[in-house]
Amino acid sequence: MVVESNCEIPENLLYYIDGKNTVWAKQESADTILVGITDIAQTMAGKVVKVRIKKKGTKVEKGKPVATMESGKWAGPVPAPVSGEIVDVNGEVEKSPVLVNRDPYGNGWLVRMKVANPEELKQLYTGAQAVQKLKELVTAEKISCKRL
């Protein structure tokens, strides 16, 4: 685990980084991933007050929303890190959106996806490359992470 300005960046995850959108994916099997937002993303959003997750069985293209979130200062989509089908959703987060702020890499996960094209996983950032990219975002946005 790398920590930059109080932001936790686990090195064992895959990251989809598109501008200020930072989403993590954890590979659970060859074709299944768990998806959530990063510590950086939850800090930038502020206290999350509403999470709407797409229904189980929904097919999504890479970069298209798997969920939408609202906080006091932000509302927007959570992009899919790869194309695939949502096979499970975290209902707890819809009931208690602050889980995303408190535990973005654990209980704050959003969806489990079946990956349509495993090649897309190779396009995500990993390890040192991901850490570098996320550190650059932290510096550029002058972010200091905090949990609620």
HUUR-V880515 format. One record per pair of residues at least 12 apart in sequence whose ideal C-beta (glycine too) atoms are under 10 Angstrom apart, sorted by the first residue. I is the first residue (numbers start at 1). J is the second residue. D is the distance in whole Angstrom. If there is no record, write none. Layout:
i=I j=J d=D
i=I j=J d=D
This chain:
i=1 j=105 d=9
i=1 j=131 d=10
i=2 j=128 d=9
i=2 j=130 d=9
i=2 j=131 d=5
i=2 j=132 d=10
i=2 j=134 d=8
i=2 j=135 d=8
i=3 j=39 d=9
i=3 j=145 d=9
i=4 j=39 d=10
i=4 j=40 d=9
i=4 j=131 d=8
i=4 j=134 d=7
i=4 j=135 d=5
i=4 j=136 d=10
i=4 j=137 d=9
i=4 j=138 d=5
i=4 j=139 d=8
i=4 j=143 d=9
i=4 j=144 d=9
i=4 j=145 d=8
i=5 j=40 d=9
i=5 j=43 d=9
i=5 j=135 d=9
i=5 j=138 d=5
i=5 j=139 d=8
i=5 j=141 d=10
i=5 j=142 d=8
i=5 j=143 d=6
i=5 j=144 d=5
i=5 j=145 d=6
i=5 j=146 d=10
i=6 j=39 d=8
i=6 j=43 d=8
i=6 j=138 d=9
i=6 j=143 d=9
i=6 j=144 d=5
i=6 j=145 d=4
i=6 j=146 d=6
i=6 j=147 d=9
i=7 j=22 d=10
i=7 j=38 d=8
i=7 j=39 d=5
i=7 j=40 d=5
i=7 j=41 d=10
i=7 j=42 d=10
i=7 j=43 d=7
i=7 j=134 d=7
i=7 j=135 d=9
i=7 j=137 d=9
i=7 j=138 d=6
i=7 j=143 d=6
i=7 j=144 d=8
i=7 j=145 d=4
i=7 j=146 d=9
i=8 j=38 d=8
i=8 j=39 d=5
i=8 j=40 d=9
i=8 j=104 d=8
i=8 j=105 d=7
i=8 j=145 d=7
i=8 j=147 d=9
i=9 j=22 d=10
i=9 j=24 d=9
i=9 j=38 d=8
i=9 j=39 d=7
i=9 j=40 d=8
i=9 j=105 d=10
i=9 j=130 d=7
i=9 j=131 d=5
i=9 j=132 d=10
i=9 j=133 d=10
i=9 j=134 d=5
i=9 j=135 d=8
i=9 j=138 d=9
i=9 j=145 d=10
i=10 j=24 d=7
i=10 j=26 d=9
i=10 j=38 d=9
i=10 j=39 d=9
i=10 j=104 d=10
i=10 j=105 d=6
i=10 j=130 d=9
i=10 j=131 d=9
i=11 j=126 d=8
i=11 j=127 d=6
i=11 j=128 d=8
i=11 j=130 d=7
i=11 j=131 d=6
i=12 j=24 d=10
i=12 j=26 d=8
i=12 j=27 d=9
i=12 j=105 d=10
i=12 j=126 d=9
i=12 j=127 d=8
i=13 j=25 d=7
i=13 j=26 d=5
i=13 j=27 d=9
i=13 j=33 d=10
i=13 j=34 d=9
i=13 j=36 d=9
i=13 j=38 d=9
i=13 j=105 d=7
i=13 j=124 d=9
i=13 j=125 d=9
i=13 j=126 d=8
i=13 j=127 d=10
i=13 j=130 d=8
i=14 j=26 d=7
i=14 j=27 d=7
i=14 j=33 d=7
i=14 j=35 d=10
i=14 j=81 d=7
i=14 j=82 d=9
i=14 j=121 d=6
i=14 j=122 d=9
i=14 j=123 d=9
i=14 j=124 d=4
i=14 j=125 d=7
i=14 j=126 d=6
i=14 j=127 d=10
i=14 j=130 d=8
i=15 j=38 d=7
i=15 j=81 d=8
i=15 j=124 d=6
i=15 j=125 d=4
i=15 j=126 d=7
i=15 j=127 d=10
i=15 j=129 d=9
i=15 j=130 d=4
i=15 j=131 d=9
i=15 j=133 d=7
i=15 j=134 d=7
i=16 j=35 d=9
i=16 j=38 d=10
i=16 j=62 d=8
i=16 j=63 d=8
i=16 j=78 d=10
i=16 j=79 d=6
i=16 j=80 d=8
i=16 j=81 d=4
i=16 j=82 d=8
i=16 j=120 d=10
i=16 j=123 d=9
i=16 j=124 d=6
i=16 j=125 d=8
i=16 j=130 d=10
i=17 j=38 d=9
i=17 j=40 d=10
i=17 j=81 d=9
i=17 j=124 d=8
i=17 j=125 d=6
i=17 j=129 d=10
i=17 j=130 d=8
i=17 j=133 d=5
i=17 j=134 d=7
i=17 j=136 d=9
i=17 j=137 d=7
i=18 j=62 d=10
i=18 j=63 d=7
i=18 j=79 d=6
i=18 j=81 d=9
i=19 j=137 d=9
i=20 j=40 d=9
i=20 j=41 d=8
i=20 j=44 d=6
i=20 j=45 d=10
i=20 j=74 d=10
i=20 j=76 d=9
i=20 j=137 d=7
i=20 j=140 d=9
i=20 j=141 d=7
i=20 j=143 d=10
i=21 j=37 d=8
i=21 j=38 d=9
i=21 j=41 d=7
i=21 j=44 d=10
i=21 j=63 d=9
i=21 j=76 d=8
i=21 j=77 d=8
i=21 j=78 d=8
i=21 j=79 d=5
i=21 j=81 d=10
i=22 j=37 d=7
i=22 j=38 d=4
i=22 j=39 d=9
i=22 j=40 d=5
i=22 j=41 d=5
i=22 j=42 d=10
i=22 j=44 d=9
i=22 j=79 d=10
i=22 j=125 d=9
i=22 j=130 d=9
i=22 j=133 d=9
i=22 j=134 d=7
i=22 j=137 d=7
i=22 j=138 d=10
i=23 j=35 d=6
i=23 j=36 d=7
i=23 j=37 d=6
i=23 j=38 d=7
i=23 j=41 d=7
i=23 j=63 d=10
i=23 j=66 d=8
i=23 j=67 d=10
i=23 j=78 d=6
i=23 j=79 d=6
i=23 j=80 d=8
i=23 j=81 d=5
i=23 j=110 d=9
i=23 j=124 d=9
i=24 j=36 d=6
i=24 j=37 d=7
i=24 j=38 d=6
i=24 j=39 d=9
i=24 j=41 d=9
i=24 j=81 d=8
i=24 j=104 d=8
i=24 j=105 d=7
i=24 j=109 d=9
i=24 j=124 d=9
i=24 j=125 d=10
i=24 j=130 d=9
i=24 j=134 d=10
i=25 j=80 d=9
i=25 j=81 d=4
i=25 j=82 d=7
i=25 j=113 d=8
i=25 j=115 d=9
i=25 j=121 d=8
i=25 j=124 d=6
i=25 j=126 d=10
i=26 j=105 d=8
i=26 j=109 d=8
i=26 j=112 d=10
i=27 j=115 d=9
i=27 j=118 d=10
i=27 j=121 d=7
i=27 j=124 d=10
i=28 j=112 d=7
i=28 j=113 d=10
i=29 j=114 d=9
i=29 j=115 d=9
i=30 j=115 d=8
i=30 j=118 d=7
i=30 j=121 d=9
i=31 j=84 d=8
i=31 j=87 d=10
i=31 j=113 d=9
i=31 j=114 d=6
i=31 j=115 d=5
i=31 j=116 d=9
i=31 j=117 d=10
i=31 j=118 d=6
i=31 j=121 d=9
i=32 j=84 d=9
i=32 j=87 d=7
i=32 j=88 d=9
i=32 j=112 d=6
i=32 j=113 d=7
i=32 j=114 d=6
i=32 j=115 d=7
i=33 j=80 d=10
i=33 j=81 d=7
i=33 j=82 d=7
i=33 j=84 d=8
i=33 j=87 d=10
i=33 j=111 d=9
i=33 j=112 d=7
i=33 j=113 d=5
i=33 j=114 d=9
i=33 j=115 d=6
i=33 j=121 d=8
i=33 j=124 d=9
i=34 j=88 d=9
i=34 j=90 d=9
i=34 j=105 d=10
i=34 j=109 d=5
i=34 j=110 d=8
i=34 j=111 d=8
i=34 j=112 d=5
i=34 j=113 d=8
i=35 j=66 d=6
i=35 j=67 d=9
i=35 j=78 d=8
i=35 j=79 d=9
i=35 j=80 d=7
i=35 j=81 d=6
i=35 j=82 d=9
i=35 j=84 d=10
i=35 j=86 d=9
i=35 j=90 d=10
i=35 j=109 d=7
i=35 j=110 d=6
i=35 j=111 d=5
i=35 j=112 d=7
i=35 j=113 d=6
i=36 j=66 d=10
i=36 j=67 d=10
i=36 j=78 d=8
i=36 j=90 d=8
i=36 j=93 d=9
i=36 j=99 d=10
i=36 j=100 d=7
i=36 j=103 d=9
i=36 j=104 d=6
i=36 j=105 d=7
i=36 j=106 d=9
i=36 j=107 d=10
i=36 j=108 d=6
i=36 j=109 d=4
i=36 j=110 d=5
i=36 j=111 d=8
i=37 j=51 d=10
i=37 j=67 d=9
i=37 j=69 d=8
i=37 j=78 d=6
i=37 j=79 d=10
i=37 j=100 d=6
i=37 j=101 d=10
i=37 j=104 d=6
i=37 j=105 d=9
i=37 j=108 d=8
i=37 j=109 d=9
i=37 j=110 d=7
i=38 j=104 d=6
i=38 j=105 d=8
i=38 j=130 d=10
i=38 j=134 d=7
i=38 j=137 d=9
i=38 j=145 d=9
i=39 j=101 d=9
i=39 j=103 d=10
i=39 j=104 d=5
i=39 j=105 d=7
i=39 j=108 d=10
i=39 j=134 d=9
i=39 j=138 d=10
i=39 j=143 d=9
i=39 j=145 d=5
i=39 j=146 d=9
i=39 j=147 d=8
i=40 j=104 d=9
i=40 j=134 d=6
i=40 j=135 d=10
i=40 j=137 d=6
i=40 j=138 d=6
i=40 j=141 d=8
i=40 j=143 d=6
i=40 j=145 d=7
i=41 j=69 d=9
i=41 j=74 d=10
i=41 j=76 d=10
i=41 j=78 d=8
i=41 j=100 d=9
i=41 j=104 d=7
i=41 j=137 d=10
i=41 j=143 d=10
i=41 j=145 d=10
i=42 j=69 d=9
i=42 j=71 d=9
i=42 j=98 d=10
i=42 j=99 d=10
i=42 j=100 d=5
i=42 j=101 d=5
i=42 j=102 d=9
i=42 j=103 d=9
i=42 j=104 d=5
i=42 j=105 d=10
i=42 j=108 d=7
i=42 j=145 d=8
i=42 j=146 d=9
i=42 j=147 d=8
i=42 j=148 d=9
i=43 j=101 d=8
i=43 j=104 d=9
i=43 j=138 d=9
i=43 j=141 d=9
i=43 j=143 d=6
i=43 j=144 d=8
i=43 j=145 d=4
i=43 j=146 d=6
i=43 j=147 d=8
i=43 j=148 d=10
i=44 j=71 d=9
i=44 j=73 d=9
i=44 j=74 d=7
i=44 j=137 d=9
i=44 j=138 d=10
i=44 j=141 d=7
i=44 j=143 d=6
i=44 j=145 d=9
i=45 j=69 d=6
i=45 j=70 d=9
i=45 j=71 d=4
i=45 j=72 d=9
i=45 j=73 d=7
i=45 j=74 d=5
i=45 j=75 d=9
i=45 j=76 d=8
i=45 j=78 d=10
i=45 j=100 d=8
i=45 j=101 d=8
i=46 j=71 d=4
i=46 j=72 d=5
i=46 j=73 d=5
i=46 j=74 d=7
i=46 j=101 d=8
i=46 j=146 d=10
i=46 j=148 d=9
i=47 j=71 d=6
i=47 j=72 d=6
i=47 j=73 d=9
i=47 j=97 d=8
i=47 j=98 d=6
i=47 j=100 d=9
i=47 j=101 d=6
i=47 j=148 d=6
i=48 j=69 d=5
i=48 j=70 d=7
i=48 j=71 d=5
i=48 j=72 d=9
i=48 j=74 d=9
i=48 j=93 d=9
i=48 j=96 d=10
i=48 j=97 d=4
i=48 j=98 d=6
i=48 j=99 d=8
i=48 j=100 d=5
i=48 j=101 d=6
i=48 j=102 d=10
i=48 j=104 d=10
i=48 j=108 d=9
i=48 j=148 d=9
i=49 j=69 d=9
i=49 j=70 d=6
i=49 j=71 d=6
i=49 j=72 d=7
i=49 j=75 d=9
i=49 j=97 d=6
i=49 j=98 d=8
i=50 j=68 d=8
i=50 j=69 d=7
i=50 j=70 d=4
i=50 j=71 d=8
i=50 j=75 d=8
i=50 j=94 d=8
i=50 j=97 d=6
i=51 j=67 d=6
i=51 j=68 d=8
i=51 j=69 d=5
i=51 j=70 d=8
i=51 j=71 d=10
i=51 j=78 d=8
i=51 j=89 d=10
i=51 j=90 d=9
i=51 j=92 d=10
i=51 j=93 d=5
i=51 j=94 d=5
i=51 j=95 d=9
i=51 j=96 d=9
i=51 j=97 d=5
i=51 j=98 d=10
i=51 j=99 d=9
i=51 j=100 d=7
i=51 j=108 d=9
i=51 j=110 d=7
i=52 j=65 d=9
i=52 j=67 d=6
i=52 j=68 d=5
i=52 j=69 d=8
i=52 j=70 d=8
i=52 j=77 d=10
i=52 j=78 d=10
i=52 j=94 d=7
i=52 j=97 d=10
i=53 j=65 d=10
i=53 j=66 d=7
i=53 j=67 d=4
i=53 j=68 d=8
i=53 j=69 d=10
i=53 j=78 d=9
i=53 j=86 d=8
i=53 j=88 d=10
i=53 j=89 d=5
i=53 j=90 d=7
i=53 j=91 d=8
i=53 j=93 d=7
i=53 j=94 d=6
i=53 j=110 d=6
i=53 j=111 d=6
i=54 j=66 d=6
i=54 j=67 d=6
i=54 j=68 d=9
i=54 j=78 d=10
i=54 j=80 d=9
i=54 j=86 d=6
i=54 j=89 d=8
i=54 j=110 d=9
i=54 j=111 d=7
i=55 j=86 d=7
i=55 j=89 d=7
i=56 j=85 d=9
i=56 j=86 d=6
i=56 j=87 d=6
i=56 j=88 d=6
i=56 j=89 d=6
i=56 j=111 d=9
i=56 j=112 d=9
i=57 j=85 d=7
i=57 j=86 d=7
i=57 j=87 d=8
i=58 j=80 d=10
i=58 j=84 d=10
i=58 j=85 d=7
i=58 j=86 d=5
i=58 j=87 d=10
i=58 j=89 d=9
i=58 j=111 d=9
i=58 j=113 d=10
i=59 j=80 d=10
i=59 j=83 d=8
i=59 j=84 d=7
i=59 j=85 d=5
i=59 j=86 d=8
i=59 j=113 d=10
i=59 j=114 d=9
i=59 j=116 d=8
i=60 j=79 d=9
i=60 j=80 d=4
i=60 j=82 d=9
i=60 j=83 d=7
i=60 j=84 d=7
i=60 j=85 d=8
i=60 j=86 d=7
i=60 j=111 d=9
i=60 j=113 d=8
i=60 j=116 d=9
i=61 j=79 d=10
i=61 j=80 d=7
i=61 j=82 d=9
i=61 j=83 d=5
i=61 j=84 d=9
i=61 j=116 d=9
i=62 j=79 d=8
i=62 j=80 d=6
i=62 j=81 d=7
i=62 j=82 d=5
i=62 j=83 d=5
i=62 j=84 d=8
i=62 j=115 d=10
i=62 j=116 d=9
i=62 j=117 d=9
i=62 j=120 d=6
i=62 j=123 d=8
i=62 j=124 d=10
i=63 j=77 d=9
i=63 j=79 d=5
i=63 j=80 d=7
i=63 j=81 d=9
i=63 j=82 d=9
i=63 j=83 d=9
i=64 j=77 d=8
i=64 j=79 d=7
i=64 j=80 d=6
i=64 j=83 d=8
i=65 j=77 d=4
i=65 j=78 d=6
i=65 j=79 d=6
i=65 j=80 d=7
i=66 j=78 d=6
i=66 j=79 d=7
i=66 j=80 d=5
i=66 j=81 d=9
i=66 j=84 d=9
i=66 j=86 d=6
i=66 j=89 d=9
i=66 j=110 d=6
i=66 j=111 d=5
i=66 j=113 d=7
i=67 j=79 d=9
i=67 j=80 d=9
i=67 j=86 d=9
i=67 j=89 d=8
i=67 j=90 d=9
i=67 j=93 d=8
i=67 j=94 d=9
i=67 j=100 d=10
i=67 j=110 d=5
i=67 j=111 d=7
i=69 j=93 d=9
i=69 j=97 d=7
i=69 j=100 d=7
i=69 j=110 d=9
i=70 j=97 d=8
i=71 j=97 d=8
i=71 j=98 d=10
i=71 j=100 d=9
i=71 j=101 d=9
i=78 j=100 d=9
i=78 j=110 d=6
i=78 j=111 d=9
i=80 j=111 d=8
i=80 j=113 d=7
i=80 j=115 d=10
i=80 j=120 d=10
i=81 j=113 d=8
i=81 j=115 d=9
i=81 j=120 d=8
i=81 j=121 d=8
i=81 j=123 d=9
i=81 j=124 d=6
i=81 j=125 d=10
i=82 j=113 d=7
i=82 j=115 d=5
i=82 j=116 d=7
i=82 j=117 d=7
i=82 j=118 d=8
i=82 j=119 d=9
i=82 j=120 d=4
i=82 j=121 d=6
i=82 j=122 d=10
i=82 j=123 d=8
i=82 j=124 d=7
i=83 j=113 d=9
i=83 j=115 d=8
i=83 j=116 d=4
i=83 j=117 d=6
i=83 j=120 d=6
i=84 j=111 d=10
i=84 j=112 d=10
i=84 j=113 d=4
i=84 j=114 d=5
i=84 j=115 d=5
i=84 j=116 d=5
i=84 j=117 d=8
i=84 j=118 d=10
i=84 j=120 d=8
i=85 j=111 d=10
i=85 j=112 d=10
i=85 j=113 d=7
i=85 j=114 d=5
i=85 j=115 d=9
i=85 j=116 d=7
i=86 j=110 d=9
i=86 j=111 d=5
i=86 j=112 d=7
i=86 j=113 d=6
i=86 j=114 d=8
i=87 j=111 d=8
i=87 j=112 d=5
i=87 j=113 d=6
i=87 j=114 d=5
i=88 j=109 d=9
i=88 j=110 d=10
i=88 j=111 d=7
i=88 j=112 d=4
i=88 j=113 d=8
i=88 j=114 d=10
i=89 j=109 d=10
i=89 j=110 d=7
i=89 j=111 d=5
i=89 j=112 d=8
i=90 j=107 d=8
i=90 j=108 d=8
i=90 j=109 d=5
i=90 j=110 d=6
i=90 j=111 d=7
i=90 j=112 d=8
i=92 j=107 d=7
i=92 j=108 d=9
i=92 j=109 d=9
i=93 j=107 d=8
i=93 j=108 d=6
i=93 j=109 d=8
i=93 j=110 d=6
i=93 j=111 d=10
i=94 j=110 d=9
i=96 j=108 d=10
i=98 j=147 d=10
i=98 j=148 d=6
i=99 j=148 d=10
i=100 j=148 d=9
i=101 j=146 d=9
i=101 j=147 d=6
i=101 j=148 d=4
i=102 j=147 d=6
i=102 j=148 d=6
i=103 j=147 d=8
i=104 j=145 d=10
i=104 j=147 d=8
